[in-house]
Amino acid sequence: RSNTKIDHVLVTRGNIFCILRIFQETIFFGNTKNGWTTSHSQIRHKGG
């Protein structure tokens, strides 16, 4: 049970980092639709 809890926390952390990365990449790309689509598709492909 402890392992499952830890895994859940790690997954949640990963999602937060993914979201932060999206915002960072979007800002770096100048808030362009291409930048958002690229980062979003990459994370989707990786499985976030």
C-alpha positions as CSV (number, residue, x, y, z in Angstrom):
1,R,0.0,0.0,0.0
2,S,2.8,2.4,0.8
3,N,4.4,1.7,-2.6
4,T,1.1,2.6,-4.3
5,K,0.8,5.8,-2.4
6,I,4.4,6.8,-3.3
7,D,3.8,5.9,-7.0
8,H,0.7,8.1,-6.9
9,V,2.7,11.0,-5.5
10,L,5.4,10.6,-8.1
11,V,2.8,10.6,-10.9
12,T,1.2,13.7,-9.5
13,R,4.6,15.4,-9.3
14,G,5.3,14.4,-12.9
15,N,2.1,15.9,-14.0
16,I,2.9,19.2,-12.2
17,F,6.3,19.3,-13.8
18,C,4.7,18.5,-17.2
19,I,2.3,21.4,-16.8
20,L,5.1,23.8,-15.7
21,R,7.2,22.6,-18.7
22,I,4.3,23.4,-21.0
23,F,4.1,27.0,-19.6
24,Q,7.8,27.4,-19.8
25,E,8.0,26.2,-23.4
26,T,4.9,28.3,-24.3
27,I,6.6,31.4,-22.9
28,F,9.9,30.6,-24.7
29,F,8.0,30.1,-28.0
30,G,6.4,33.5,-27.5
31,N,2.9,32.1,-26.7
32,T,2.5,30.9,-30.3
33,K,0.0,28.2,-31.1
34,N,2.8,26.2,-32.7
35,G,4.8,26.3,-29.5
36,W,1.8,25.2,-27.4
37,T,0.8,22.4,-29.9
38,T,4.4,21.2,-30.1
39,S,4.9,21.0,-26.3
40,H,1.5,19.5,-25.7
41,S,1.9,16.8,-28.4
42,Q,5.3,16.0,-27.1
43,I,4.0,15.5,-23.5
44,R,1.1,13.5,-24.9
45,H,3.5,11.3,-26.8
46,K,5.6,10.8,-23.8
47,G,2.5,10.0,-21.7
48,G,2.9,13.1,-19.5
